[in-house]
Structure formats: C-alpha cells, structure tokens
C-alpha cells in the first residue's frame, strides 16, 4: 500500500477547514509552516484495515509498575507520566510532582503546587509550572530536586494541566494557552531569560456570554515530545504540528480527516452548557482527538466532545505499512464480558486504555483497588428491563479470556497477588513495536 506521505505543497489540496473563523486552515498553515517538510495525511476516505484492535498488533511487551507508597508519597489520581531509561516522573491530580526509579521504587517529591511539567533527559532538568498566590512561573530543577535556575515568569493568561509546557532546549520553552475566546495567542515560545521569543496567533477568538472560566479546560492544547522534538496539537484540530527548534516554525506532521471535530460554535467553551454540548456531540457524532506518536505509529484517541465519561475510540496508523485500524468502541451489555479499552490478548489482563505517551511507550494508570477487583472479581452492574423497570444485578467479566503465552499470564497473576487495594496506582506500560 502506498503511504500517504506527501510534501507540504500537496497539503493545500487536501486539508479541509477545521475551524469556524474567517481564515481557512490552508491559509493558516501556509502562514506558519516551512515549505518542503513531509507529513502523513489520513483522508476521510482512507481505507480502514479493520474495526478491531488487539494489543499484540502494536506492542512488543506489556508490563506493570506498582508505584511505592509511603509517608511522603500517597497518590490518588495521575495527571501526567514521563519515563526515561532510568526514572519515572509522576504529576498527581493534587499538583505534587514525584520521581521514581523505573521499578516503581520512590526517590523523592520534587515540588508541590505544580500544574504542568516537562523534562530534558540528557541535561537532567525538570521544568515545573507553578501558581503561588496568583504568581505564575516556571521553576527549573535538576534530577536531584535542587533548583538550578531563576524563576521564569508566566503571564496571567496561562492556564493548563500537565501537558501545556514543553522545554525546546535549555534556553526556550513552549507554552500552549487555553482558549477562553479573548487570548491573542494559542502558543508562545518564551526564553529562560523571561522574554517572549515568538508567538502564534489564536485564530479562534470569540465572544460568548455563557463562558465560565472552568469550561476552558475542555479546550486544552497539547504539547508532547517525540525523539526530543516538540509536538503541538489542539484538541479540535485535524493537524499535529512539530515545533522546529531551529526556526521555531510550526510544521505539520500528520493531518487526520477521518474524525469529525466539534465546530467552535458548539464547543463547551462557547456554549457554557455541558448538557447542550453533550447533546450536540451525540446527535452529530462530533469528537475531540488526542495524538500519541512513536517511531512506527500514530495512535489517535477520539471521544465525543471532550467528555471523560464517554468511551474512547481509537485510530491506529502504521507508518511502515500504511495500514489504518479504526476501533469504534461501543458497549454491548448482551454479553457476559465488558471491555472498556483495547482487548488484551497479551497476558489475559484488563483491557488497555492508554492515557499517556512517553517515547516508545503508551501508559495507563490504574487505581490499585480497581486493578485487583476488576481482574479477580469482574464487575456488578444493574440490568434493567425497559418494559417492567425491574432491575437486577448482573455480573460481567472485565479481563480478557485469551493470552499469548502461559508465562505472560503467570507474570500478571504474580503481580496481582502482591498488590493491596490501598496501594498507589499501578502503571500499565506497553512498549510499542519498532
């Protein structure tokens, strides 16, 4: 199959408008990118290989990392994970940043009141965005947890969770801005000397009388890292960009047109009404997407709008073969099994629901209590008769009923036996195929 890799000049014949604004997507890309770069385009009529995905199709190995719990480290939920060859960095939803060894043993708490972070692995530096008494800044630490740089001030317009800052190098940091309608920029490059080096305009400015500040979290622009290079993706955009370290230009890496995105005038940050937002997304099958990328794959998660309660669906694009898998996940309560994720035929464990991407790894964080209970006992859910309104509890198996080897199954069984329900979360880590 011929891969859809083309030059930027061809992009303008394919990219459709994804935003409700005066300037087209094509014109905006032409303003911002460097000509001659190559990219992957997944068109709306691109042939799909299959409607199912099993983990053994795209992973080499799957392993489990219990995170050590002690008086210094009690984690309920995880907001971001980064892994190096030696360490694991965890930002929990209480804004504490922790550092572990690769086996999950605890090293140190870096800092509290951290609402986003990134690392430079080779330089052994940690960049943490902090908000203390309405004073926003980035603090820089070494891997020993010591401050090594003066505070880098941030503007009051900067909001985010986890993935909105990324260190380009030791002198430049990318900061993605939420869209509340009034922001002039969507992305800023700031120097560690506190000056603004470059800005990228916000093409989706709007006025809405319905917008509470809290709704802006539904439009979170994502920054990530791929082989040391920065990636930028707005949730409702077709396009994944690379931020060039040399020119600081935005270069398209992948354009995905399979999934219909929520238009601006129907997004939560514009409507200010979650019921109306949810109704529109369900009636019109409009989604938000999130890109993960490895050397071999584009892995695209899509949800109705950005509502966490909806089931995630998955696009998997193989760069080597050009094959595209589209797993449209739906609940089927007529069976005895429920799978809230990708079917785990590797070791017979729970379905895999990737939440984080770090290098060649996809990572899921699972509460210890759910990890043990769902695997050993399954789940009890109400089964109601729509004619009589009589409900009874029905048991469902959550774990897989197939696995690739008895050895892998036994490793999982041994891991389950060691976990206590009040432990810190478990990381389920999938190493992707090369």
Secondary structure, 3 states (H helix, E strand, C coil): CCCCEEEHHHHHHHCCCCCCCCCCHHHHHHHHCCCCCEEEEECCCCCCCECCCEHHHCEEEEEEEECCCECCECCCCEEEEEECCCEEEEEECCCCEEEEECCCCEEEEEECCEEEEEEECCCCEEEEEEEECCEEEEEEEECCCCECCCCEECCCCCCCCECCEEEEECCEEEEECCCCCCCCEEEEEEECCCCEEEEEECCCCCCCCCCCHHHHHHCCCEEEEECCEEEEECCCCCEEEEECCCCCCEEEEEEECCCCECCHHHCHHHHCCHHHHHHHHHHHCCEEEEEEECCCEEEEEEEEECCCCCCCEEEEEECCCCCEEEECCCCCCCCCECCCCEECCCCCCCCECCCEEECCEEEEEECHHHHHHHHHHCEEEEEECCCCCCEEEEEEECCCCCCCCHHHHHHHHHHHHHCCCCCCCEEEEEEECC
